[in-house]
Amino acid sequence: MDDSLSLDAKLLAESGQGDNAPPLSVSEISGALKRVVEDRFGYVRIRGEISGFKRAASGHVYLALKDDKAVIDGVMWKGNAGRLPFRPEDGIEVVVSGKLTTYPGRSKYQVVIDKMELAGEGALMALFEKLKAKLLAEGLFDQDRKKRIPFLPKTIGVVTSPTGSVIRDILHRLADRFPSHVIVWPVLVQGEGAAKQIAAAVNGFSAIQPGGPVPRPDLVIVARGGGSVEDLWSFNEEEVVRAVAACTIPIISAVGHETDTTLCDFAADLRAPTPTAAAEMAVPVRSEWLISLDETKSRMARAVQRGLATAQERLETQRRVMPALADLLRPHQQRVDEISERMKYGMSQNIGQARSRFASSAGALRPSILKQRLARSQEQFRRLAMPVSLVQRPLADAQQRLDALWRLAQQVSPDGPLKRGYARVSSVDGELVGSRKAAAAAGSLNLHFADGTIGAQVTESRTIAKSSPKSPSSRNKKPADDRQQDLF
């Protein structure tokens, strides 16, 4: 028994007799499985609910499709993911088309998705309600965010297809009601890339600055004809709804027929049931407006006429109750006459009194009286006149006294001796120095001469002995030491 066991459990692998299947490597078996799966399932369509949806930085999309019993991984490469007509989310039921393959690195199989579609209108409406609830919670549909539509816009921007009947209906309706300047931003209204073009058009209109080469619209209309929910889905995309909500220009949404509803309608400032109705909401009827203006003008004219008539009636009533102008002036005229008479009488009396006073004064102004008064005044003046000698003598005496005082002032002036060769000594502070002790204490001195002042420094202080007067001959002899003696 031990021998049999040793034969079955060999240490080295060996090919048995008649064995035509050599061992395969892991890569070989993985490659074989990959070829079998891709050949057998080269094209499949799978229906399932999205789970674990993730978009990588590279643009590739990774997800899982599941039902109540199984799960299969899926991948969608960047090129196909960029052409998706909707934004996938977890919980949405979809139908994907592609092929099965294996991922040898993890021994897993997965579906490579080429195309993804919603699994019927039920799934589409579920995605609609989910996105609607999300945007509603963010406040994008609040009424207080909506802007007022202008009454008479000068320029209207239209975002729609340039080839459809929608733009023709809008232009025709505007021309009938009130011709306006229209700027059309052509876009796709369904299919791949339609949502991006619509959002870019709305943002483009909003970015136009006033006063630029392109006039800024006063109103924007986003329009499309009727269709199925799938046809209108571009107007339910989140980027379109956010662009409409963020637009700084009032927007009218006219997508589909009256029974069609998109998320763009909730975000717009006003919803129109049809594109034609949007044109009617945008502008008034010009003829009706002109009629209304004429009626208003007529009412204003009638109101003015009634006001004038009423004022004339009141004026006539007041005129009848007011007294005549002559009756009002007569009492004043009579008073003026009385005052005139009184003024004449008063002036006559005043003139008579003035003449009497003048006559009495003129009698006192006879020439003989004036001559007598003049003679008396001249005699008094001659008596009061003083001889010139009486005035000149005091002046001469005063001048002599002033000269004597000035000579005395010159003699006692401290600057007088300076002209005779003396000097006045003062400290640098300006205080007078009158002793040797004060000079030694000051140290630095100022010597004031008649022609200016110089500074001096005390370098030695000693007492010089007094000597007897020298004879004239000794005065002329030079001292034995020719050096300059110190001033002190």
C-alpha positions in Angstrom: 0.0 0.0 0.0 2.8 2.3 0.7 4.3 1.6 -2.6 1.2 2.5 -4.5 0.9 5.8 -2.7 4.5 6.6 -3.5 3.8 5.9 -7.2 0.7 8.2 -7.3 2.2 11.1 -5.4 5.2 12.1 -7.5 7.4 15.0 -6.9 7.9 15.9 -10.5 5.2 16.3 -13.2 5.5 13.8 -16.0 3.5 13.2 -19.1 1.8 9.9 -19.0 1.8 7.3 -21.8 -0.7 8.5 -24.5 -1.1 11.9 -22.9 -1.5 14.5 -25.8 -2.5 17.5 -23.6 0.6 19.3 -22.4 0.1 21.8 -19.5 -1.0 25.3 -20.4 0.2 28.5 -18.7 -2.2 30.8 -17.0 -1.8 33.4 -19.8 -2.6 30.7 -22.4 -5.7 29.5 -20.7 -6.8 33.1 -20.0 -6.3 34.0 -23.7 -8.2 30.9 -24.8 -11.1 31.7 -22.5 -11.1 35.3 -23.8 -11.2 34.1 -27.4 -14.0 31.6 -26.7 -16.1 34.2 -24.8 -15.6 37.0 -27.5 -16.4 34.5 -30.3 -19.4 33.1 -28.6 -20.8 36.5 -27.3 -19.4 38.9 -29.9 -22.7 40.9 -29.7 -25.1 41.0 -26.8 -27.9 43.2 -25.5 -28.3 43.1 -21.7 -31.0 44.7 -19.6 -30.3 45.6 -16.0 -30.2 48.3 -13.3 -27.1 50.5 -13.1 -25.0 50.1 -9.9 -21.7 51.6 -8.9 -21.6 54.1 -11.8 -18.2 55.8 -12.0 -16.6 58.1 -14.6 -12.8 58.0 -14.4 -10.5 60.9 -15.0 -9.6 59.4 -18.4 -13.3 59.6 -19.5 -13.9 55.9 -19.4 -17.1 54.7 -17.6 -17.2 51.8 -15.2 -20.4 50.3 -13.8 -22.3 47.1 -12.9 -25.6 45.8 -14.3 -27.7 43.8 -11.9 -31.1 42.2 -11.5 -32.5 40.3 -8.6 -30.2 37.3 -9.1 -27.0 38.3 -10.8 -24.4 41.0 -11.4 -22.2 41.6 -14.4 -19.4 44.3 -14.7 -19.4 46.7 -17.6 -17.0 49.2 -19.1 -17.7 51.9 -21.7 -14.7 53.5 -23.3 -14.3 57.3 -23.5 -15.4 57.7 -27.1 -18.7 56.0 -26.6 -19.3 57.5 -23.2 -19.0 61.0 -24.7 -21.9 60.2 -27.1 -24.4 59.2 -24.4 -27.7 61.0 -24.9 -28.4 61.1 -21.2 -26.4 61.1 -17.9 -26.4 57.6 -16.4 -27.1 57.3 -12.6 -27.4 54.5 -10.1 -30.8 52.9 -10.0 -31.7 53.6 -13.7 -32.7 50.6 -15.7 -31.0 50.5 -19.1 -30.4 48.2 -22.1 -26.8 48.1 -23.2 -25.3 46.7 -26.4 -21.8 45.4 -26.8 -19.7 42.3 -26.4 -18.5 40.0 -23.6 -14.9 39.8 -22.9 -12.6 38.7 -20.0 -10.2 40.6 -17.9 -7.3 38.2 -17.2 -5.8 40.4 -14.6 -8.6 39.5 -12.2 -10.1 36.4 -13.8 -13.4 38.3 -14.4 -15.7 38.6 -17.4 -17.3 41.9 -18.3 -19.4 43.5 -21.0 -17.7 46.2 -23.2 -20.6 48.6 -23.8 -20.9 50.3 -27.2 -24.4 51.7 -26.8 -26.6 52.5 -23.8 -30.4 53.2 -23.8 -33.0 53.6 -21.2 -35.2 50.6 -20.7 -38.5 52.0 -21.9 -40.4 55.2 -21.0 -40.7 54.1 -17.4 -37.0 54.2 -16.9 -36.9 57.6 -18.7 -39.6 59.0 -16.4 -37.9 57.7 -13.4 -34.7 59.5 -14.4 -36.8 62.6 -15.1 -38.4 62.6 -11.6 -35.1 61.9 -10.0 -33.4 64.9 -11.7 -36.4 67.1 -11.1 -36.4 66.4 -7.3 -32.6 67.1 -7.2 -32.9 70.5 -9.0 -36.1 71.4 -7.1 -34.2 70.8 -3.8 -31.5 73.2 -5.0 -34.1 76.0 -5.6 -33.7 76.2 -9.4 -37.5 76.2 -9.9 -38.4 78.7 -7.2 -40.8 81.5 -8.2 -38.7 84.2 -6.5 -35.9 83.5 -8.9 -37.9 84.2 -12.0 -37.5 87.4 -13.9 -40.2 89.6 -15.3 -40.8 89.4 -19.0 -40.3 92.8 -20.7 -43.4 94.4 -22.1 -41.9 95.5 -25.5 -38.4 93.9 -26.1 -36.4 95.6 -28.9 -34.2 92.5 -29.5 -35.3 88.9 -29.1 -32.9 85.9 -29.1 -34.2 82.5 -30.3 -32.5 79.2 -29.5 -33.8 76.6 -31.9 -33.1 74.6 -35.1 -32.6 76.9 -38.1 -34.3 74.5 -40.5 -37.4 73.5 -38.7 -40.9 75.0 -38.9 -40.5 76.4 -35.4 -38.4 79.4 -36.3 -40.6 80.2 -39.3 -43.7 80.2 -37.1 -42.0 82.5 -34.5 -40.8 85.0 -37.1 -44.1 85.0 -38.9 -46.0 85.6 -35.6 -43.7 88.4 -34.5 -44.0 90.1 -37.9 -47.8 90.0 -37.6 -48.0 91.2 -34.0 -45.1 93.6 -33.5 -42.0 93.5 -35.8 -38.9 93.2 -33.7 -35.2 92.5 -34.2 -34.6 88.7 -33.9 -31.2 87.0 -33.4 -31.3 83.2 -34.0 -28.7 80.9 -32.4 -28.9 77.7 -34.4 -28.7 74.5 -32.4 -29.6 70.8 -32.6 -32.8 70.2 -30.7 -32.4 66.4 -30.3 -29.9 63.7 -30.7 -26.2 63.5 -29.8 -24.6 66.8 -28.7 -28.0 68.7 -28.7 -27.9 69.4 -25.0 -24.4 70.9 -25.1 -25.4 73.2 -28.0 -28.5 74.4 -26.3 -26.7 75.1 -23.1 -23.9 76.9 -25.0 -26.5 79.0 -26.9 -28.2 80.1 -23.7 -24.9 80.9 -22.0 -23.8 82.8 -25.1 -26.8 85.1 -25.1 -26.3 85.7 -21.4 -22.7 86.7 -21.9 -23.4 89.4 -24.6 -22.5 92.8 -23.1 -24.7 95.9 -23.7 -23.3 98.3 -26.3 -21.2 95.6 -28.1 -21.2 94.8 -31.9 -24.0 92.3 -31.3 -27.1 93.8 -29.6 -27.9 92.1 -26.3 -31.4 90.5 -26.4 -34.0 91.8 -24.0 -35.7 88.4 -24.2 -34.7 84.8 -25.1 -37.0 82.1 -26.4 -35.9 78.5 -26.2 -38.2 76.6 -28.7 -38.7 73.2 -30.2 -41.6 71.4 -31.9 -43.5 68.5 -30.4 -42.3 65.0 -30.1 -41.9 62.0 -27.8 -40.3 62.1 -24.4 -37.2 60.7 -26.0 -37.2 63.4 -28.7 -37.5 66.2 -26.1 -35.0 64.7 -23.7 -32.3 67.2 -24.6 -34.3 69.8 -22.7 -34.3 67.6 -19.6 -30.5 67.4 -19.4 -29.0 69.0 -16.3 -26.6 71.2 -18.1 -29.5 72.8 -20.2 -31.7 73.3 -17.1 -28.8 74.9 -15.2 -28.0 77.2 -18.1 -31.6 78.4 -18.4 -31.8 79.0 -14.6 -28.6 80.9 -14.6 -29.3 83.1 -17.6 -29.4 86.8 -16.8 -31.9 87.5 -19.6 -35.6 86.7 -19.1 -36.4 83.3 -20.9 -39.6 81.9 -22.3 -39.5 78.1 -22.7 -41.6 76.8 -25.6 -40.7 73.1 -26.0 -43.2 70.7 -27.5 -46.9 70.9 -27.5 -49.1 72.1 -24.7 -49.2 68.6 -23.0 -45.4 68.2 -23.2 -43.4 69.1 -20.1 -39.7 69.4 -19.7 -37.4 70.5 -16.9 -36.5 73.5 -19.0 -40.1 74.7 -18.6 -39.7 74.7 -14.8 -36.4 76.6 -14.9 -37.5 79.2 -17.4 -39.1 82.5 -16.3 -42.2 81.8 -18.3 -43.6 78.7 -20.1 -45.4 78.9 -23.4 -47.6 75.9 -24.6 -46.2 76.2 -28.1 -43.5 78.2 -30.0 -46.2 80.3 -31.6 -47.7 81.1 -28.2 -44.2 82.1 -27.1 -44.1 84.7 -29.8 -47.5 86.0 -28.8 -46.3 86.3 -25.1 -43.1 88.1 -26.2 -44.7 91.1 -27.9 -48.1 92.8 -27.9 -50.2 93.3 -31.0 -49.0 96.5 -32.6 -52.4 97.4 -34.1 -54.2 96.9 -30.9 -51.6 98.9 -29.1 -52.0 101.7 -31.5 -55.7 101.6 -31.1 -55.3 101.6 -27.3 -52.9 104.6 -27.6 -55.5 106.5 -29.8 -58.2 105.7 -27.2 -56.0 106.9 -24.4 -55.1 110.1 -26.4 -58.9 110.7 -26.9 -59.6 110.2 -23.2 -56.8 112.6 -22.3 -58.2 115.2 -24.7 -61.7 114.8 -23.3 -60.4 115.0 -19.8 -58.5 118.2 -20.6 -61.6 119.7 -22.2 -63.8 118.8 -19.3 -61.3 120.4 -16.9 -61.1 123.6 -19.0 -64.9 123.8 -19.2 -65.2 123.3 -15.4 -62.6 125.9 -14.8 -64.4 128.4 -17.1 -67.7 127.8 -15.3 -66.0 128.4 -11.9 -64.3 131.5 -13.2 -67.6 132.9 -14.6 -69.3 132.2 -11.2 -66.6 134.1 -9.4 -66.7 136.9 -11.9 -70.5 137.4 -11.3 -70.2 137.6 -7.5 -67.1 139.9 -7.6 -67.8 143.8 -7.5 -67.0 146.0 -10.5 -63.5 147.4 -10.8 -64.8 151.0 -10.8 -66.7 150.4 -7.6 -63.6 149.1 -5.9 -61.5 152.2 -7.0 -64.0 155.0 -6.2 -63.4 155.2 -2.4 -59.7 155.3 -3.0 -60.0 158.0 -5.7 -62.0 160.1 -3.3 -59.4 159.6 -0.6 -56.7 160.7 -3.0 -58.6 163.9 -3.9 -58.9 164.8 -0.2 -55.2 164.2 0.5 -54.3 166.3 -2.6 -56.4 169.3 -1.2 -54.9 168.9 2.2 -51.4 168.8 0.7 -52.0 172.1 -1.2 -53.2 173.9 1.9 -50.4 172.5 4.1 -47.7 173.5 1.5 -49.1 177.1 1.4 -48.9 177.4 5.1 -45.4 175.9 5.3 -44.1 178.3 2.6 -45.6 181.4 4.4 -44.0 180.4 7.6 -40.6 179.8 5.9 -40.8 183.2 4.3 -41.4 184.9 7.7 -38.5 183.1 9.3 -36.3 184.0 6.3 -37.3 187.7 6.5 -36.5 187.9 10.2 -33.1 186.3 9.7 -32.3 188.4 6.7 -32.8 191.6 8.7 -30.0 190.4 11.0 -27.6 189.8 8.1 -27.3 193.4 6.9 -23.7 194.4 5.5 -23.1 197.0 8.1 -23.7 194.6 11.0 -21.4 192.1 9.4 -18.7 194.7 8.9 -18.9 195.8 12.5 -18.5 192.2 13.7 -15.6 191.6 11.3 -13.8 194.7 12.7 -14.2 193.6 16.3 -12.9 190.1 15.4 -9.8 191.6 13.7 -9.0 193.8 16.7 -9.2 190.8 19.0 -6.9 188.9 16.8 -4.3 191.7 16.8 -4.4 191.7 20.5 -3.9 188.0 20.7 -1.0 187.8 18.2 2.5 187.0 19.8 5.8 188.4 18.6 8.1 185.9 16.8 10.9 186.7 19.1 8.9 185.4 22.1 8.6 182.0 20.4 12.2 181.7 19.0 13.9 182.5 22.3 12.4 179.5 24.2 13.2 177.2 21.3 16.9 178.4 21.2 17.2 177.8 25.0 15.7 174.3 24.7 18.1 173.5 21.8 21.1 174.5 23.9 20.0 172.3 26.8 19.5 169.3 24.5 23.0 169.8 23.0 24.5 169.9 26.5 22.6 166.7 27.5 23.8 164.9 24.3 27.5 165.9 25.0 27.1 164.5 28.5 25.6 161.3 27.2 28.5 160.9 24.8 31.0 161.3 27.7 29.3 158.8 29.9 28.7 156.3 27.1 30.7 153.0 27.6 31.6 153.0 23.9 33.2 156.5 24.0 36.6 155.4 25.4 36.8 152.7 22.7 37.6 155.4 20.1 40.6 156.5 22.2 42.2 153.0 22.1 40.5 151.4 25.1 38.7 148.0 24.9 35.7 146.7 26.8 35.9 143.2 28.2 32.9 140.8 28.5 32.3 137.1 28.9 31.0 135.0 26.1 27.6 135.4 27.7 27.7 139.2 27.3 28.3 140.0 31.0 30.8 142.8 31.7 34.2 141.6 33.2 35.7 144.3 35.4 38.3 142.4 37.5 41.2 140.0 37.1 39.4 137.4 39.2 36.3 137.6 37.0 38.5 137.3 33.8 40.3 134.3 35.2 37.0 132.6 36.1 35.5 133.3 32.7 38.3 131.7 30.8 37.0 132.9 27.3 36.5 136.6 26.8 35.2 139.0 24.1 37.2 142.2 23.5 35.1 145.0 22.2 36.9 147.7 20.1 35.6 150.7 18.3 35.8 148.8 14.9 34.5 145.4 16.1 34.8 142.5 18.6 37.4 139.7 18.8 37.6 136.7 21.2 40.4 136.1 23.7 41.5 133.1 25.8 43.0 133.6 29.3 46.2 131.6 29.4 48.1 133.0 32.4 47.1 134.9 35.5 49.8 136.8 37.5 50.3 140.1 39.2 52.6 142.6 37.5 54.6 144.7 40.0 54.2 148.4 39.9 57.3 150.3 38.8 58.3 153.9 39.3 57.8 156.3 36.5 60.5 156.0 33.9 62.4 158.8 32.5 61.9 159.9 29.0 65.2 158.2 28.0 64.2 154.9 29.6 60.8 155.0 27.9 62.5 154.9 24.6 64.6 151.9 25.4 63.3 148.5 24.4 62.9 145.8 27.0 65.4 143.1 27.2 62.7 140.5 26.3 61.1 141.1 22.9 58.3 138.7 23.6 54.7 140.0 23.8 53.6 140.3 27.4 50.3 138.8 28.6 47.4 141.1 28.7 46.7 140.1 32.2 
